[in-house]
């Protein structure tokens, strides 16, 4: 039996996530524009971290890919490139650790 204070979807997560972290995004960026920026590398989805208090992007997001080769190509091709007037940082995303829930 699972403890209720652990993430309920922990076991459903893939042990290897093909995701990149994209930092220094303009506040005007949205999920669609981020995915379109990485389309040449085979992006399958993208999500921007959203600040609900300010009602805007937090300036970073994540892009998901099908395979490891696409992740590596995206990091090499997009790190330091200009998106919306800002040079972005692209790096391999860390696997999300288990979290306590109250």
N, C-alpha and C positions, 0 to 999 in steps of 0.2 A: 504494500500500500504506500502510495506517495504521500509525502508530508505536504500539507497545504501551503506552507510558506516558501516552497521552492517553485521556480518557474514551471508552470503546468505544461509548457510545450518543449521542455528541455530535451526529452528523448526523441522528439520529432525533428530536431535540428540536424542537419547534415554535419558530420564530423569535419568535412572539408568544405569550406565555403569559398566559392569563386567570386570574391567581392573586392573592390578597391575603395579606399577612402579618398575623397576629393575635398581638399581644404582650400580656403581663401576664395570661395565662390562669391560672386556679387549677390547682394541681398535680393536682387530682382530675379534671380535664378529660380526655376521651378523644375519639377520632376521631368517634364517633357523636354525642356531645353537641355537638361543635363544628359538625358538618354541620347538625344540627337547629337550632342557633342562627342559621344563615344560610339556612335553608330558604325563608324569604319572599323571598329575593333570587335564588333559582334555583341554589343550590349543588349541584354534581354529585358532589363528593367533598371530603374533608378529611383532613388528617393532622397529628398532633401530633408535635413533636420529642421524642424519648424519650431519657432518660439511663439507659443500661444499667447504669452503676455504682451509681446510687442507686435504680434500679427505679421511677422516676416520670417524669412529664412535666418537660420543661425550661422550661415556662412560655410556650411560643409554638408556633404551628402555621401551617398554610397551608390555604386553602380555594380550590378550583378552580370556575370558572364556564364556561358555554358561550360567553359573549360579553362584549364590552367594556362594554355598557350595564349588565349585571348587576354587573360589577366596580365601576363608578362608583357605582351605587346602594347596594351593600353598604358601600363606604367611607363614603359620606355618611350612611347610616342607622345603621351600627353603631359607628363610631368614638366612643369615650367611653362606650359603653353598658355596662351591668352584665351580666356573665356569671359565674355562680357566686360572686357576692359581690365581684367585682373589675371595675373599669372598664378595658376593653380598648382597646388601640391597634390600629387597622385602617388599613393602608396598602397601596399597590400593591407587590407582591413584585418584587424585582429579578430579572432574568434570571440564571440561574446561569452563571457564567463557566467556561471550560475549566479543568480541574484537572490537575495532574501526579499520576500514580499511580506508586507505588514498585514 
